[in-house]
C-alpha cells in the first residue's frame, strides 16, 4: 500500500529543535494553543509527540494526575484534592529552597567583595550619596 501524499516524511523527536519544543509547550501551557492546534500550526504528525514534550518540558506535575472518566465519587474527589495539596506543598518547598539558596548566595557574594576590597585595597561597591 503506497502513501497517497508523496510529500509525507516520517519524523522523529530529533527532527524538532529544543527551542521549538519549548515554545510549543509554553504556548499550550499559557492557553494560546491546544494540542491539536499545535499539530496543525507546526505540522507535527502525532499528538503523542506533543504530550511527550508536555511531560518532559512542561511545568505540570504528571505524577499526581488522575485519569478522566466517569463522574467522580466524593472519595475520588478527596484523593484528587489530596494530590493537589501534595503538589502545592512540593512546589512551596522548592520555592523556599530556592529562596534560601539565593539568600546564601547574596551573603557569600558580599563576603567575597569585602575580602577582595580588603586584599586589593580597592573600592568595588559604588557608594551613592543621598540626594
Secondary structure, DSSP 8 states (H G I E B T S, - for coil): ---S-TT-----GGGS-HHHHHHHHHHHHTTS--HHHHHHHHT-S-HHHHHHHHHHH-SS-GGG-----S---HHHHHHHHHHHHHHHHHHHHHHHHHHHHHHHHHHHHHHHHHHHHHHHT---S------
